[in-house]
Amino acid sequence: MRITININDDLYQRVLTLTADKQNNSKLFTEILETYVRIETAKRLAALGGKGLNMKNIHRRRAIN
């Protein structure tokens, strides 16, 4: 998919100093979006905060020590 976005120049330059592949913007933004999804998913999971207490035990593949 192609989109046009406006990015803060200073922030973009900071990102470029941290990335190894400075020529592949598509790969860079894909990684940025994947990281954002992981962070937001973790936040939602943390927000549940044990609300599933009435769930039955889930079978685990290995024993918990």
PLY file of the C-alpha trace (Angstrom):
ply
format ascii 1.0
element vertex 65
property float x
property float y
property float z
element edge 64
property int vertex1
property int vertex2
end_header
0.00 0.00 0.00
1.22 3.49 -0.72
0.46 6.41 1.57
1.74 9.95 1.98
2.58 11.14 5.48
4.23 14.17 7.05
7.10 13.33 9.39
8.94 15.64 11.74
12.37 16.19 10.14
14.29 16.03 13.42
12.59 12.81 14.48
13.23 11.24 11.06
16.93 12.16 11.25
17.15 10.59 14.72
15.63 7.38 13.37
18.09 7.35 10.46
21.02 7.59 12.87
19.75 4.44 14.62
19.03 2.30 11.57
21.59 0.28 9.65
19.75 0.27 6.29
19.32 3.95 5.45
18.14 3.27 1.88
15.12 1.04 2.56
12.33 3.24 3.93
9.68 0.60 3.26
11.41 -1.93 5.49
12.00 0.73 8.15
8.36 1.81 8.32
7.16 -1.79 8.30
9.32 -2.43 11.37
8.05 0.75 13.01
4.42 -0.29 12.47
5.07 -3.83 13.74
6.70 -2.41 16.88
3.74 -0.09 17.42
1.31 -3.00 17.13
3.32 -5.06 19.68
3.38 -2.16 22.15
-0.33 -1.39 21.85
-1.22 -5.09 22.13
0.86 -5.37 25.30
-0.85 -2.29 26.74
-4.29 -3.78 26.09
-3.27 -7.07 27.65
-1.88 -5.27 30.71
-5.09 -3.24 30.99
-7.05 -6.46 31.43
-5.15 -6.86 34.71
-6.47 -10.26 35.72
-10.07 -9.67 34.67
-10.31 -13.23 33.40
-10.33 -14.77 36.88
-13.42 -16.87 36.13
-11.72 -18.67 33.27
-11.09 -22.39 33.53
-7.47 -23.55 33.70
-5.70 -23.60 30.37
-3.84 -26.79 29.44
-0.12 -26.07 29.25
2.34 -27.96 27.10
4.95 -28.10 29.83
4.91 -28.13 33.59
5.34 -24.90 35.48
8.23 -25.12 37.94
0 1
1 2
2 3
3 4
4 5
5 6
6 7
7 8
8 9
9 10
10 11
11 12
12 13
13 14
14 15
15 16
16 17
17 18
18 19
19 20
20 21
21 22
22 23
23 24
24 25
25 26
26 27
27 28
28 29
29 30
30 31
31 32
32 33
33 34
34 35
35 36
36 37
37 38
38 39
39 40
40 41
41 42
42 43
43 44
44 45
45 46
46 47
47 48
48 49
49 50
50 51
51 52
52 53
53 54
54 55
55 56
56 57
57 58
58 59
59 60
60 61
61 62
62 63
63 64
